[in-house]
Amino acid sequence: MRHSFPRRLALCTVALALAGCAHWSGSGWVTLIDGEQGLENWNRIGDANWRIEAGGISANQGKGGYLVSKNAYKDFEIYAEFWAATDTNSGIFIRASDPAKIAADNAYEVNIWDIRPDPTYATGAIVGFAAVPVPTVYKAGGKWNTLEIRAKGDELTVKFNGVQTVSTRHGKFPSGPFALQYGAGVKGANGGPIKWRKVQIKPL
């Protein structure tokens, strides 16, 4: 049976969408946030008001806080879907060497902060280790976005909305848990909200 062009286009679109979903649900992927799970996969550090909302986990108040994975990881890929405001200060900290005190000096911080005062390490950068272009090119504010992080030995790569933002080699932090951040805004002001609707990790 022959299909009209619009129908064939629609079928192709559905097939591509399903293929994309299958990639993240394939062998080896562990889902920690997917809109159905609560906070049971995480340890909470700091005073951020993490809460379960329809479709995910979010925070919008507090001086700062983290959701820290209960397991440590060495080599891995992370896939995350998130929503941020223009003034949101957030990020994913990987290979944290002190899970009770998450910071950019004891982990690799993959940043989400469009209006960071020093834009060198704004959204898409690894703070202190891999800079992004200035003026700021990658902006997360006001929409849903994806982060893909790959850590294999000393090779670190970040993709933001499918585009590689940085790639570097660094071996200071070899392994540890990873953490999702809600941080204070510019000059300590309350920053915008962060919402996570999917977070998955695949050990390599």
N, C-alpha and C positions, 0 to 999 in steps of 0.2 A: 504493500500500500504506500502510495506517495503522500508526503506531508507538504503542506504549504511552507514557504520560507519562514514566516513568523513562528509556526509551530516547531519547525526544525531548530530555529534559534532558541526558542524557549526550552526545548529538550536539551540542547547543548549547555545552556546556562545552568539547568538543574544538575546535569552530570558533573559540570565543573565544581559546583557548590558542594556536591556530595563527595567529590574527590578531595577537595580541600578539607572537609570535615574528617574524612578517613585518615588523612595524614596525621592528625593530632590524636586520633583514637587508636592508632596502630600499636603494634607490639612494643612494649617497653615503657610506654607513657604512663605516668602516675598523675592522677588528677587530684589537686588539693582544693581548688575552688571551681565550682561549675554551676552555681545557682541553686544547688540542692543541698550541698554540704554546709555545715556550720563552721564554728571556730575550733572544732576538735582536732584539726590537723596542725594547729599552731600553738606556740607559746607567746604570750603577750608581754611586751616590755614597754615601759613608759605609760603615759596617761592618755593616749589617743582613745577616742570613744568608738572603737571598732564595734560594728554591729551588723547583723544580718539583715539585708534588705531583699526585696524581690529581685531575683536574678544575680545576687552576689553579696559581697562584703564591702563596707565603706567606712570612712571616718571623715569628720569635718571639724572636730574640736580637740583642743589639748595643746600642750607645749611641744609635744612630739612623742611618737611611739612607733612600735614595730610589731608585726606578726612574724615570728621566727619559726622556720620549719623545725620539726622535731628530729629530723634526720640530717646528718651531715653528708656532703657530696664532694667528690673530687673532680671527676670529668662528667660533663652533663650538657644537656640542652634544656632551656626553659622557654616555654611559650606562654605569654600573658596577654590578656585583653583588659584594657582599663579605660576609664573616663577621667579626665582631669579638667579643671578650670585653668584659665590663663595664669592665675596666681598660685596654683597648686605647687607645693614643694613635696615631691615624693620620689620614689625610685625603688630599685631592687638591689639589695646588697648581697653579693655572692661570696662564698668561701670565707665566711666570718670566722675569725680566729677566737673571738670572745663572744659567745652567743648571749651573754648577759649584759653586754655593753656594745651595741652595734654602732660603728662609726666608720667614717671614710678612711681612717688611718689604721684600721685593722680588718678591712674587707675591701672588695672592689665594689664601688657604688656606681651602678648604671643609673644615670640621673633622669628624672622627669621634673623639669623646672624651667618653663619658658622664659621667665623674667629673672633668672639668677643674676645677682649683681655683677658677677664676673661671668660673662656669657661663654667664655672658653670651655667651660664644663657644664653647659646647659643641657637641655633635653637631648638624649642620645649619646652623651659622652660617658666615659668612665672617669670619675672625678680624680684628678691628680695624676692620671696615667694616660688617657687618650682623649684629646680635645676634638671638638667639632668646629666647623667654620664659623667665623664671626664676620659680619652680622649673622644673627641666629637664622639658621635654615630650617631646622626641624622643630615644629611646634605642635603641641598636644592639646592645647586649650580648646574646650568647648565641643569635643567630639570623642567618639570611641576610637581607640588606637590599639596597635599590637606592638609588643616587644618580643624579639627572639634573641636569646643570649646563648652563646656556645662557648664552653670552657673545656679545652682539651690540652692537658699539660700546661705549658705556659702560653698557649694561644688563646686569646680572648677576642670574640667577635660579637658585635651588637647590630641588630637590624631593627629599625623603627618603621612600622607600616610597610614592611617588605623591602626597605632600602637600607643597605649597609651604611651605618653612620661612622663606625670606628672598627679597626682591627689592629691588635697590638700583641706583642709578646712580653709577658711579665710573669715571674714566678714567685713573687714575695709571699702570696697567700695560696698554699697548695690545696687546701680543702677546708670544709666547714659547712654549717647550715647556710641557708639563704633567708633573706628577710624582706618583707614589704613595708614601706615607710609611709607614715603620715608626718610631715615636718612643718615647723613654723615657717611663716612667710618672710618677706623682706623686713629686716630690723625687728624680728621677733613677733610681728603681727600675725594674727590668725590667718593661715593660708586657706586657699580654696579646697574643696573636697577632693578625695580620691576614691574611686569606685573600681573594684576588681570583680569582673564577672567570670573570668576563666584564668586559672593558673595551673600549668602542668609542667612536670619535669621528667626527663628521660635520662637516666644514668647511662654513660657511655663505657 
